[in-house]
Amino acid sequence: MSDAMDDPLAPGNVARAGAFPAVFAEEIEKLFCRNWLCVGRETKLAKISDYFVVDVGEASVIVLRDRDGAVRAFHNLCRHRGTRLCEAREGRFAEAIRCPYHSWTYGLDGRLQGAPSTNDLAGFDRSEWPLLAVATGIWHGFVFVNLAADPAPVSKMLARLEDRVTTYDLGPLVSLRGQVYDVAANWKLIVENYSECYHCAPVHPALAKLSPPTSGENDFFEGPLLGGYMELSEGNESLTMTGRACGVPLGRVPKEEERRVYYYSLLPNLLLSLHPDYAMFHTLWPQSPGRTRITCDWLFHPDTLGRPDLNPGDGIDFWDLTNRQDWHICEQSQAGIASPFYRPGPYSHREALSMQFDREVLRQLGHPRHY
């Protein structure tokens, strides 16, 4: 074996390092449990008492809308014996959150309301046993959670992207389709793939026809936020199966940006793509060193549905095809780097953001000597 594999966190080996269970566990602890995670759109909690559940490693989190209309999140466990409170992935609470084991009952604000057979317990105070709260943040209609004890606001993490997202006016957008993909690849391979178009000509011929793989430039080069734009080729209005626009134009996009598509990765789990007429976002949920659950939603201006001349499916079908091409090549990459004979090759200049992503992962894992 070479020295590179004696050290799984050597430069260029970051994705393969995820195959090591100890490294994977460290990533969950230091990246997914300490950073803001996008869990979806606020519109998913349309009514009071609506909830959904997300899993972060071994942790499970309930995200809900309380009686005041605010979005809250709590660890999905009873304070009594730790039992999971919600088995269903989403739904609506009747009046309270009731533990299925011993019927401890909590309000939507997390306060313990009822605990059978505890009135005679000396010193027992219900106010001292609320659900364990998880920090939440709303940003342009996206819901974020953070499992850290006292995180800085999500708006601070995303401040550099504020002007760009404000231009596209993402808050009012509605999801016209959501898709879940189960991908047999490490989550870092997926982010690295998203961060470059070096692979676009051989893997995505339809995409390369609409948007030249060597076009555009990057505007965020380091840290947890990375990305930039690519340009649409002459005669095309958006990334769709036909090349025509499929939605009402978003926000107040300047004339010089109407032929651009912006791609941003926000470590650790959000991939955000901004088109002139729709937005798309992926959230990544590592299930194991070699498996990632990916959600994808397509967001459109609400007026799109009232336009018979527009076909949102034109863009949705385009990216569903492109997604599946990406997932397949990532799975092939996962299979290849698992070989004991694999040695990482050098990044090209067109993979600069993938390299920067590796550096940020290593920095947050606390391995500065590798970057």
Secondary structure, 3 states (H helix, E strand, C coil): CCHHHHCCCCCCCHHHHCCCHHHHHHHHHHHHCCCCEEEEEHHHCCCCCEEEEEEECCEEEEEEECCCCCEEEEECCCCCCCCCCCCCCEEECCCCEECCCCCCEECCCCCEEECCCCCCCCCCCHHHCCCCECEEEEECCEEEEECCCCCCCHHHHCHHHHHHHHHHCCCCCEEEEEEEEEECCCHHHHHHHHCCCCCHHHHCHHHHHHCCCCCCEEEECCCCEEEEEEECCCCCCCCCCCCCCCCCCCCCCCHHHCCEEEEEEECCCEEEEECCCCEEEEEEEEEECCEEEEEEEEEECHHHHHCCCCCHHHHHHHHHHHHHHHHHHHHHHHHHHCCCCCCCCCCCHHHHHHHHHHHHHHHHHCCHHHC
